[in-house]
């Protein structure tokens, strides 16, 4: 029939404006004891899968006039079912020393504020070394403990 007209298929156009995201802050508290501002952050990103934390930190630094963006820490982001919205937690410290005092070590490590300890063996490697030590006796046990490879093998 002539009353039905054909429509062009929908083709979304990708523009830089589509890459924009909106930030909303809820439950904003100024915590003077821990020298920080803490809040729940909602990010609306309709045409993106997620928004990088670095981009969020830049926007928060502009909004709250933070001199050092390393004082901003964001974590715990969950993307809502169906996408388009993420919710996480954030803090803005007055200075890095305050952050080092109260913030958990893994968050400081992730943002590069604190360096990882040198010489620390990974958990699995430490466990494997302990099982080797349990199997050895005498001087061989000392060699394994010090990290020296024992050249001789047991013969039965």
C-alpha positions in Angstrom: 0.0 0.0 0.0 1.0 3.6 -0.7 0.3 4.7 2.9 3.4 2.8 4.2 6.7 4.6 3.6 10.1 3.1 4.0 12.3 4.6 6.7 16.0 4.6 6.6 17.7 2.3 9.1 18.9 3.9 12.2 22.7 4.7 12.0 24.2 6.3 15.1 26.8 8.9 14.3 29.9 9.0 16.5 30.9 12.4 17.6 33.2 13.7 20.4 30.1 15.1 22.1 28.8 11.6 22.5 31.9 10.7 24.5 31.0 13.2 27.2 30.1 12.0 30.7 28.2 13.7 33.5 29.5 13.5 37.1 27.1 13.8 40.1 28.4 13.8 43.6 26.2 12.5 46.5 26.7 12.3 50.3 29.4 14.9 50.3 31.1 15.1 53.7 34.1 17.2 54.8 36.0 15.0 57.2 38.3 17.3 59.2 39.7 14.4 61.3 41.0 12.5 58.3 41.8 15.8 56.4 39.6 14.9 53.4 36.4 15.4 51.5 34.5 12.1 50.9 31.6 11.4 48.6 29.7 8.9 46.5 30.2 9.6 42.8 27.6 8.8 40.1 28.9 8.9 36.5 26.4 9.0 33.6 28.0 7.8 30.4 25.3 7.0 27.8 27.4 6.2 24.8 30.5 4.7 26.5 31.2 1.4 28.2 33.0 3.1 31.1 35.0 6.2 31.9 38.7 6.0 32.9 39.5 7.1 36.5 42.1 9.5 35.2 39.4 11.4 33.3 37.2 11.6 36.3 40.1 12.8 38.5 40.7 15.7 36.0 37.1 16.7 36.1 36.9 16.5 39.9 40.2 18.5 40.2 38.7 21.3 38.1 35.4 21.3 40.0 36.8 21.3 43.5 39.9 23.4 42.6 42.4 20.7 43.8 46.0 21.8 43.2 47.5 18.2 43.2 45.4 15.6 41.3 47.4 12.9 43.1 45.3 13.7 46.3 42.1 12.4 44.6 41.4 8.7 45.0 38.5 6.8 43.4 37.6 3.2 43.8 34.7 0.7 44.0 33.0 1.5 40.7 30.1 -0.7 39.8 28.4 -0.3 36.4 24.6 -0.4 36.6 22.8 -3.2 34.8 22.3 -2.0 31.2 25.3 0.3 31.3 25.1 4.1 31.0 25.7 4.7 34.7 28.5 3.9 37.2 28.6 4.5 40.9 31.8 4.5 43.0 33.4 6.1 46.0 35.9 9.0 46.1 38.0 11.0 48.5 40.0 14.3 48.1 42.8 14.7 50.6 44.1 18.0 51.7 47.7 16.7 51.2 49.5 13.5 50.4 50.7 12.9 53.9 47.1 12.8 55.1 46.4 10.2 52.4 49.4 8.1 53.4 48.2 8.0 57.0 44.6 6.8 56.5 44.1 5.3 53.1 44.7 1.6 52.5 48.0 0.5 51.1 46.7 -1.1 48.0 45.0 2.1 46.8 48.2 4.1 47.5 50.2 1.5 45.5 47.7 1.5 42.6 47.9 5.3 42.2 51.7 5.3 42.5 51.9 7.3 45.7 53.8 4.6 47.6 56.4 2.2 46.0 56.1 -1.6 46.4 58.6 -3.2 48.8 61.7 -4.6 47.1 62.6 -8.2 47.6 59.1 -9.4 48.7 58.3 -12.7 47.2 54.9 -13.4 45.7 52.5 -15.5 47.8 52.5 -18.6 45.5 56.3 -18.6 45.2 56.6 -18.3 49.0 54.3 -21.3 49.5 56.1 -23.4 46.9 59.5 -22.6 48.6 58.0 -23.7 52.0 56.9 -27.0 50.6 60.4 -27.6 49.1 61.9 -26.8 52.5 59.6 -29.3 54.2 60.7 -32.1 51.9 64.5 -31.4 52.4 66.7 -32.3 55.4 69.9 -31.0 56.8 72.2 -28.7 54.7 69.9 -29.1 51.6 67.1 -27.5 53.7 69.4 -24.5 54.4 70.3 -24.2 50.7 66.6 -24.2 49.6 65.8 -21.6 52.3 68.5 -19.3 51.1 67.3 -19.7 47.5 70.3 -21.7 46.2 69.3 -24.5 43.8 70.3 -28.0 45.1 72.2 -29.7 42.3 71.9 -33.3 43.6 68.8 -35.3 43.2 67.6 -38.1 45.4 68.1 -41.6 44.2 66.0 -44.5 45.5 
